[in-house]
Amino acid sequence: MSQLATRVGGLQLKNPVLVASGTFGYGREFAPLFDLSRLGGIMVKGVSLEPWSGNPGVRLAETDSGLLNAIGLQNPGLRHFLDEDWPWLRQFGTPVVVNMVGHSVEEYVAVAQAVSDAGVAAIELNVSCPNIEDGLVFGTDQTALAGLVASVRRVTALPLIVKLSPNTTGPLPYARAAVEAGADALSLINTVLGMAIDSVSRRPVLGNVTGGLSGPAIRPIALRYVWEVASTLAVDVIGMGGIASAQDGLTFLEAGAAAVAVGSALFRDPWAAVRLVDELPAELAGFGYPSVQAAIGAARGERRRGGGSA
Ligand SMILES: Cc1cc2nc3c(=O)[nH]c(=O)nc-3n(C[C@H](O)[C@H](O)[C@H](O)COP(=O)(O)O)c2cc1C
C-alpha cells in the first residue's frame, strides 16, 4: 500500500480523506474549485426514493463553535441522482459513497438496489431518520437498526457503511447490532441534537425547533465514539465530527479510524479536505508514522515520551 492508501469495509481508497454527506452536495459546487479526483472519496447528500422538500423555516444557526442544522434531508430523490448526478460524478473516478435516507425499510431497500445496479463504490445508511411505522428513529432502536441493516444487506454486495447517531447512551450496542446485521464499516458520528433561542424574538431559531450540531464543538464526542468502537469491535471506522485540518485527521486515525471525513469545515473553507490530503504526509512524518496504516489505532499503544498529563 502507498503511504496514504487505506481500506474501509472492503473499499480501497487512495487516501483516507472523504467529504461528509450533506456538506458537499453532489459535488457540482466544488468542481470549479479543485479537482474532485484528489479526494479519497465523496459521500453524497442523502438520497431518498422520492424527492424530499425538507423542513420549513430557518434551517441553519451558527453557534460559538459549530453549526446547528435542520435541513430535513432535502434532496431531489433517487431518479434525479441516477439520471443527473451520478453520470456527472463518475467522470472523476473518485469512489462515490451514496448516503441514503428513508421513512421505511422498503424505501431504503429500493434505493440500495437501484444504486448497487448503477455501480457506485459503497452505500452509507443514514439511520437518523424516523420510521413512519412507529415514529422511532432507526438508529436509536437496536432492533429496528438491525432489521434495517439486514434488509439492505440482502440486496447489495457493495461495501455497506452504517452511520451511527450519537443521540443514544453510547455507541457499542448500536455498533454491535449494525455489524452483526451485516455492516462492513461504521461512520462515526452524525450530528448531535441541540437547539438555539433567538436573542430578539425569544423563540427557537430553527423552524424545526431542534437541529443537529456539527463542527469543532462535537470533535471530542466523535473522537470518543471512534475510540470506543475501534478498540472494542473488529470493524472499520470512518471518523467524522469537526475535522478541519491534518492535525485533526491524524488524531482520528490514531484513535482507530481507518479513514476520516471533512464536513462542516467545508462551509468555512471549501478547500479544507484537499488541504488535509496535501498536509497529511508531513503531519504523519512529523510524528514518525511511515504511512496512514501505521497511524491507525496508534494512540492505543504505549504513551510517547513527553506526552504526560497535567
Ligand atoms: C448541513 C448538513 C447536512 C447534512 N446532511 C446529512 C445527510 O444528508 N446524511 C447524513 O448521513 N449526514 C448528514 N450530515 C451530517 C454530516 O455528514 C456529519 O456526519 C456531521 O456534520 C459531523 O461532521 P462535521 O462536524 O465535520 O460536519 C449533514 C451535516 C450538515 C452540517
The ligand as an ORCA input file, in Angstrom:
! r2SCAN-3c Opt
* xyz 0 1
  C     -25.897     20.914      6.512
  C     -25.642     19.466      6.848
  C     -26.317     18.468      6.150
  C     -26.095     17.112      6.458
  N     -26.755     16.140      5.743
  C     -26.509     14.829      6.015
  C     -27.122     13.788      5.236
  O     -27.849     14.025      4.265
  N     -26.878     12.488      5.597
  C     -26.039     12.174      6.635
  O     -25.837     10.982      6.910
  N     -25.412     13.136      7.351
  C     -25.622     14.447      7.072
  N     -24.962     15.413      7.789
  C     -24.009     15.031      8.864
  C     -22.556     15.108      8.380
  O     -22.321     14.220      7.303
  C     -21.560     14.775      9.523
  O     -21.787     13.471      9.998
  C     -21.690     15.727     10.698
  O     -21.955     17.044     10.272
  C     -20.425     15.738     11.577
  O     -19.282     16.143     10.852
  P     -18.775     17.692     10.815
  O     -18.736     18.164     12.231
  O     -17.429     17.630     10.170
  O     -19.762     18.455      9.986
  C     -25.171     16.772      7.497
  C     -24.495     17.789      8.192
  C     -24.701     19.130      7.878
  C     -23.943     20.180      8.636
*
